[in-house]
């Protein structure tokens, strides 16, 4: 079953990340809940938290730099 709310750990909330990065972390965590990974497109994530795809790219880089997520690129 798909959870209807995001859980953001205290260490993420208290980090120096911007609010949108924290929100994106919560959304990615929610999408990873069932399978342990997330294949959502930047477009989907942008529509979900109401920012541009370019902003999503920047936020993902921030989360990856802080070692909060691991990004793997796939062809196609």
DALINSUL-V558134 format. One line per field, one symbol per residue. ss: DSSP state (@ for helix, = for strand, . for the rest). psi: psi as a letter, one per 30 degrees, with the letter a starting at -180 (. if undefined). burial: b if it has 24 or more other C-alpha atoms within 12 Angstrom, else e. A space follows every 10 residues. Layout:
ss: ???
psi: ???
burial: ???
This chain:
ss: .........@ @@@.....@@ @@@@@@@@@@ @@........ .@@@@@@@@. ..@@@@@@@@ @@@@@..... ......
psi: kklglkkjle feeflgllee eeeeeeeeee ffeefglkgk leeeeeeegh lleeeeeeee eeeeeghflk kkklk.
burial: eeeeeeeeee ebeeeebeeb bbbbbbbbbb beeeeeebee ebeebbeebe eeeeebeebb ebbeeeebbe eeeeee
